[in-house]
């Protein structure tokens, strides 16, 4: 087994590992960094003499041309030979130091039940209530790696089990976990079948619930809002930091307020902070990652009823039913995490 394959195997055995990156260095070598529970750490180093062969080996496994070095490339690697039950996504990017290769590991382990997500009870209850509605737009926001997909998948699995009479179509890029009772569609933006095209096709499937993996542009945002106003429940993710930023973000993308506001039902913004390992008091032990084990969600919750719609239309600031800043302060006070971890995840006080 080559150096790079061994790094892939080692990354796949680490609890909480989600990504493996080969970072080119100034000396021509590669640094393999693995992301565990949201934080990167160095796993191994490859000397300059072996770097090109390591990247070429990964490309061969992904069945993409190794001779292309000046263009971005995407592929998939079968993770089973390396102890990873599923495909590993590969993305190669040319940089001034050489090719940077990012490997996304598949979601491992059992999908948690909604009650096991760790969300505040009020937020979970509001999400469940929103998914019982016949129409409207539910937004789940947050940066990459904040647990949006896990939250949506957990709630969709529960919905499909409880309401088999409702047709659920989910558009994803890619499909990371298969859900019973959900028609999951893998979009391919580079191939001309993006979220907008997938949404239009799904509307012809007589779907009751539509899931849009990511709203990335104005046209998709408008189509998503229109679908929510025409008898469909739409669940979508949006890249913005906090729940109060979701409506301004839609308007900034080009969605008319008169279209976005009547559609909007609920916004959940979430982040994940690392939890202190209590048995070793955060000192570090063989059972944890340098004093940390697992992550806890922090959540903003905005319930968009008629009063909130009028307030937002007038340019006001909507009240939050849940506030992640208060949750973070309470978690720090209880010793579940520390202020440095909260600052790392939330970036700055708001």
C-alpha positions in Angstrom: 0.0 0.0 0.0 1.4 3.4 -1.0 2.0 6.3 1.4 -1.1 8.1 0.2 -3.3 5.0 0.4 -2.0 4.4 4.0 -2.9 8.1 4.9 -6.4 7.5 3.5 -6.8 4.3 5.5 -5.6 6.0 8.7 -7.9 8.9 8.2 -10.9 6.6 7.7 -10.3 4.9 11.1 -10.3 8.1 13.1 -13.6 8.9 14.9 -15.2 12.1 13.6 -12.9 12.4 10.5 -14.7 14.1 7.7 -11.9 15.3 5.3 -8.4 14.5 4.3 -6.3 17.1 2.5 -3.0 16.8 0.7 -1.4 20.3 1.0 1.6 21.1 -1.2 4.5 22.6 0.6 7.2 25.1 -0.4 9.8 22.3 -0.6 7.7 20.3 -3.1 6.4 17.8 -0.5 2.9 17.2 0.7 1.4 17.5 4.1 -1.6 15.2 4.8 -4.1 16.9 7.2 -7.2 15.2 8.5 -10.2 17.1 9.8 -11.7 15.6 12.9 -14.7 17.2 14.6 -14.2 20.4 12.6 -10.4 20.9 13.3 -7.5 19.9 11.0 -4.4 18.3 12.3 -1.3 16.9 10.5 -1.5 13.2 9.9 1.6 12.5 7.8 4.2 14.2 5.5 5.3 13.0 2.0 8.8 14.1 0.7 9.1 16.0 -2.5 10.5 13.0 -4.4 7.3 11.1 -3.8 4.7 13.9 -4.1 3.9 13.6 -7.8 3.5 9.8 -7.5 1.2 10.2 -4.5 -1.2 12.6 -6.4 -1.0 10.4 -9.5 -2.0 7.3 -7.5 -5.0 9.0 -6.0 -6.1 10.1 -9.5 -5.7 6.6 -10.8 -7.9 5.3 -8.0 -10.5 8.0 -8.9 -10.2 7.1 -12.6 -9.3 10.6 -13.7 -6.3 11.6 -15.9 -3.1 12.1 -13.9 -1.5 14.1 -16.7 -3.9 17.0 -16.2 -2.3 19.3 -13.6 -3.4 22.8 -14.5 -7.2 22.3 -14.3 -9.5 21.4 -11.4 -10.6 17.8 -11.4 -13.3 15.8 -9.5 -13.6 12.1 -9.0 -14.6 9.3 -6.6 -12.6 6.6 -5.0 -14.0 3.3 -3.7 -13.3 3.5 0.1 -14.0 -0.2 0.9 -10.4 -1.4 0.3 -9.3 1.2 2.9 -11.9 0.3 5.5 -14.3 3.1 4.5 -17.8 2.0 3.7 -18.6 4.2 0.8 -17.2 6.4 -1.9 -14.6 9.1 -1.1 -15.0 12.3 -3.2 -11.8 13.7 -4.6 -11.2 17.3 -5.8 -7.9 18.4 -7.2 -7.0 22.0 -7.4 -3.9 23.5 -9.1 -2.0 26.0 -6.8 1.3 27.9 -7.2 2.9 25.2 -5.0 1.5 22.2 -6.8 -1.8 20.3 -6.8 -3.9 20.4 -3.7 -6.1 17.3 -3.3 -9.2 17.4 -1.0 -10.8 14.1 -0.1 -14.3 14.1 1.5 -15.0 11.0 3.5 -18.5 9.6 3.5 -20.8 10.1 6.4 -20.0 7.2 8.8 -22.0 5.6 11.5 -25.7 5.4 12.1 -27.8 8.5 11.3 -29.0 9.9 14.6 -32.6 10.2 15.5 -33.9 13.8 15.6 -33.9 13.6 19.4 -30.2 12.6 19.4 -29.1 15.6 17.3 -28.6 17.7 20.4 -30.7 20.6 19.2 -32.6 22.7 21.8 -36.0 21.1 22.5 -37.9 24.1 21.3 -35.9 24.2 18.0 -36.5 20.5 17.4 -40.2 20.8 18.2 -40.5 23.8 15.8 -38.7 21.9 13.0 -41.0 18.9 13.4 -44.1 21.1 13.4 -42.9 22.9 10.2 -42.3 19.6 8.4 -45.9 18.6 9.1 -47.2 21.6 7.2 -48.4 21.2 3.6 -46.4 24.1 2.2 -43.9 26.9 3.0 -40.1 27.3 3.0 -37.9 26.0 5.8 -34.3 27.2 5.7 -31.4 25.5 7.4 -28.3 27.7 7.3 -24.7 27.7 8.5 -21.2 27.3 7.0 -19.8 24.1 5.6 -19.3 21.5 8.2 -22.0 22.9 10.6 -24.2 19.8 10.5 -26.9 21.0 8.2 -27.1 17.9 6.1 -27.2 15.6 9.2 -30.1 17.6 10.7 -32.1 17.5 7.4 -31.4 13.8 6.8 -32.5 12.9 10.3 -35.7 14.8 10.1 -36.5 13.5 6.6 -35.9 9.9 7.7 -38.4 10.5 10.5 -40.9 12.1 8.2 -40.7 9.3 5.6 -41.2 6.7 8.3 -44.2 8.5 9.9 -45.8 9.8 6.7 -45.3 7.3 3.9 -48.2 8.9 2.1 -46.1 12.0 1.4 -43.7 12.0 -1.6 -40.3 13.4 -0.7 -37.8 14.3 -3.3 -34.3 15.4 -2.2 -31.8 17.1 -4.5 -28.2 16.6 -3.2 -24.6 17.3 -4.3 -23.6 14.6 -3.7 -25.9 12.0 -2.1 -23.8 11.2 1.0 -26.3 8.9 2.8 -29.2 6.9 1.5 -32.5 7.4 3.2 -35.4 4.9 3.0 -38.6 6.4 1.6 -36.9 9.4 0.1 -36.3 9.8 -3.6 -32.8 11.2 -3.6 -31.4 12.8 -6.7 -27.7 13.5 -7.2 -27.3 16.8 -9.2 -24.3 17.5 -11.4 -23.9 21.2 -11.9 -20.8 20.8 -14.1 -22.8 18.5 -16.4 -25.7 20.9 -16.7 -28.0 19.3 -14.2 -27.9 21.6 -11.2 -30.3 22.4 -8.4 -32.5 24.5 -10.6 -32.8 21.8 -13.3 -33.4 19.2 -10.6 -36.1 21.4 -8.9 -37.9 21.8 -12.1 -37.8 18.1 -12.8 -38.9 17.3 -9.2 -41.9 19.5 -9.5 -43.2 17.2 -12.3 -42.9 14.2 -10.0 -46.0 15.3 -7.9 -43.7 15.7 -4.8 -45.2 16.9 -1.5 -41.9 17.7 0.0 -38.9 19.1 -1.9 -35.4 19.3 -0.5 -32.9 21.6 -2.2 -29.4 20.7 -1.1 -28.1 24.3 -1.6 -29.6 27.5 -2.9 -26.6 29.0 -4.7 -28.0 31.6 -7.2 -30.9 34.0 -7.7 -32.8 31.8 -10.2 -32.8 28.7 -7.9 -33.8 30.9 -4.9 -36.8 32.3 -6.8 -37.8 28.9 -8.0 -37.5 27.5 -4.5 -39.7 30.3 -3.1 -42.3 29.9 -5.8 -42.5 26.1 -5.2 -43.1 26.9 -1.5 -46.0 29.1 -2.4 -47.7 26.6 -4.8 -48.5 23.7 -2.5 -45.1 22.3 -1.7 -43.2 22.1 1.5 -39.6 23.1 0.6 -36.6 22.5 2.8 -33.4 24.2 1.6 -29.9 25.1 2.8 -28.5 28.5 2.5 -25.0 29.7 3.3 -25.3 32.5 5.8 -24.1 32.8 9.3 -27.2 33.5 11.5 -30.9 33.0 11.2 -31.6 36.8 11.0 -29.3 36.9 7.9 -31.4 34.5 5.8 -34.1 36.9 4.6 -31.6 39.7 3.7 -29.5 37.1 2.0 -32.4 35.9 -0.2 -33.2 39.6 -1.1 -29.5 40.2 -1.8 -29.6 37.2 -4.2 -32.4 38.8 -6.2 -35.5 37.3 -4.6 -38.3 39.9 -4.4 -39.4 40.4 -0.7 -43.0 40.0 -1.9 -42.1 36.5 -3.0 -39.7 35.5 -0.2 -41.7 36.7 2.8 -45.0 34.8 2.2 -43.1 31.6 1.5 -40.8 31.7 4.6 -41.9 29.6 7.6 -38.8 28.9 9.7 -35.1 29.5 9.7 -32.7 27.3 11.7 -29.0 28.4 11.8 -26.6 26.0 13.4 -23.0 25.6 14.3 -21.1 22.8 16.0 -18.7 23.3 18.9 -16.4 20.7 20.4 -17.4 19.2 23.7 -14.9 18.9 26.5 -14.1 15.2 27.5 -15.3 15.2 31.1 -13.7 12.0 32.3 -10.2 13.4 31.7 -11.3 17.0 32.5 -10.1 18.1 29.1 -6.5 17.1 29.8 -6.4 14.6 27.0 -6.5 10.8 27.1 -6.5 7.8 24.7 -10.3 8.0 24.4 -10.5 11.6 23.2 -8.9 14.1 20.8 -6.6 16.2 23.0 -9.3 16.8 25.6 -12.2 16.9 23.2 -14.8 14.3 22.3 -17.9 14.9 20.1 -19.6 18.1 19.2 -22.6 20.0 20.4 -24.9 22.1 18.1 -25.7 25.7 18.8 -28.8 27.0 17.1 -30.6 30.2 16.2 -34.3 29.7 15.5 -36.5 32.3 13.7 -40.2 31.5 13.4 -41.6 33.5 10.5 -45.3 34.0 11.2 -47.4 36.9 10.0 -46.1 39.4 12.6 -42.5 38.6 11.7 -43.3 38.9 8.0 -44.7 42.4 8.6 -41.7 43.3 10.7 -39.2 42.1 8.1 -41.1 43.9 5.3 -40.8 47.1 7.3 -37.0 46.6 7.7 -37.1 45.5 11.3 -35.1 42.8 13.1 -37.0 39.7 13.8 -37.0 38.2 17.3 -35.3 34.8 17.8 -37.1 31.9 19.4 -33.6 30.5 20.2 -30.3 32.3 20.3 -27.0 30.4 19.9 -25.1 33.1 21.8 -27.0 32.4 24.9 -26.6 28.7 24.4 -22.9 29.1 24.0 -22.6 31.1 27.2 -24.5 28.5 29.1 -22.4 25.7 27.7 -19.2 27.4 28.7 -20.5 28.1 32.2 -21.4 24.4 32.6 -17.9 23.4 31.5 -19.1 21.6 28.4 -16.8 23.7 26.2 -14.6 26.8 26.6 -14.7 30.4 25.4 -11.8 29.8 22.9 -13.8 27.1 21.1 -16.9 29.2 21.0 -14.8 32.1 19.5 -13.3 29.7 16.9 -16.7 28.5 15.7 -18.7 31.7 16.0 -15.7 33.8 14.7 -16.8 37.0 16.5 -19.4 38.1 19.1 -22.7 39.4 17.6 
